[in-house]
């Protein structure tokens, strides 16, 4: 699945920190796959905003990354989005992920 920088950062922030052994192994792998390597860090030049409340990067360095996700990983992300929805904590930033992960199923 092709994911933008924003989508990768958003996914990293919503993945569960606890669960059963299978879930935690899947989440660990997802975190590794969603993370940014040295070349991406160089190209994107991540840095905090002046007020320290946002992460900024070089838009010219933005590329999508193809992150392989099996059905279990897709389910973990779906469940994380569902939990945010039920808590009424979804934001506009989550919309592209909801669409990519078909949440909600009824469109």
C-alpha positions in Angstrom: 0.0 0.0 0.0 1.4 3.4 -1.0 1.6 5.7 2.0 2.6 9.4 2.1 4.8 10.9 4.8 1.7 12.3 6.7 -0.1 8.9 6.4 3.0 7.1 7.8 3.4 9.5 10.7 -0.3 9.3 11.4 -0.3 5.5 11.4 2.7 5.4 13.7 0.8 7.6 16.2 -2.4 5.4 16.2 -0.9 1.9 16.4 -1.8 0.2 19.7 0.9 -0.1 22.4 -0.7 -3.1 24.1 -2.4 -6.3 22.9 -1.9 -10.0 22.6 1.3 -11.5 21.4 0.2 -11.7 17.8 -0.9 -8.0 17.7 2.2 -6.7 19.3 4.4 -8.6 16.8 2.4 -7.2 13.9 2.6 -3.7 15.4 6.4 -4.0 15.9 6.8 -5.0 12.2 4.5 -2.2 11.1 6.4 0.4 13.1 9.6 -0.8 11.5 8.1 -0.7 8.0 6.5 2.7 8.5 9.6 4.3 10.0 11.9 6.5 8.0 15.4 5.3 6.9 18.5 7.4 6.8 18.0 8.4 3.1 14.5 9.5 3.8 15.6 11.6 6.9 18.2 13.3 4.7 15.8 14.0 1.9 12.9 15.1 4.1 15.1 17.1 6.7 12.7 16.5 9.6 12.8 19.3 12.2 10.5 20.8 14.9 8.6 24.0 14.2 9.7 27.1 16.1 7.1 26.5 18.8 8.0 22.8 19.0 4.4 21.7 18.4 4.7 20.4 14.9 7.1 18.4 12.8 8.2 20.0 9.6 9.9 18.5 6.6 11.1 19.4 3.1 8.1 18.9 0.8 10.4 18.4 -2.2 11.7 15.3 -0.6 8.2 13.7 -0.1 7.8 10.4 -1.7 5.3 7.6 -1.0 6.5 4.4 0.4 5.0 1.0 -0.5 4.3 -0.7 2.8 3.3 -4.3 2.6 0.4 -5.2 4.9 -1.3 -8.5 5.4 -4.8 -9.0 6.5 -3.9 -9.1 10.2 -2.0 -5.8 10.0 -4.9 -4.3 8.0 -7.2 -5.4 10.8 -5.0 -3.8 13.5 -5.1 -0.4 11.6 -8.8 -0.8 11.0 -9.4 -1.4 14.7 -7.3 1.6 15.7 -9.3 3.8 13.4 -12.6 2.3 14.7 -11.5 3.0 18.3 -10.7 6.7 17.4 -14.1 7.0 15.7 -16.0 5.5 18.7 -14.1 8.0 21.0 -14.9 10.8 18.5 -11.2 11.5 18.2 -10.9 11.3 14.4 -9.5 14.4 12.7 -9.3 15.5 9.0 -5.8 14.0 9.0 -7.3 10.6 9.5 -9.7 10.8 6.4 -7.2 9.5 3.8 -6.4 6.5 6.1 -10.1 5.8 6.7 -10.5 5.7 2.9 -7.5 3.5 2.3 -8.5 1.1 5.1 -12.2 1.2 4.1 -13.4 2.5 7.4 -16.3 2.7 7.9 -17.2 -0.3 5.8 -20.6 1.2 4.8 -18.9 4.1 3.1 
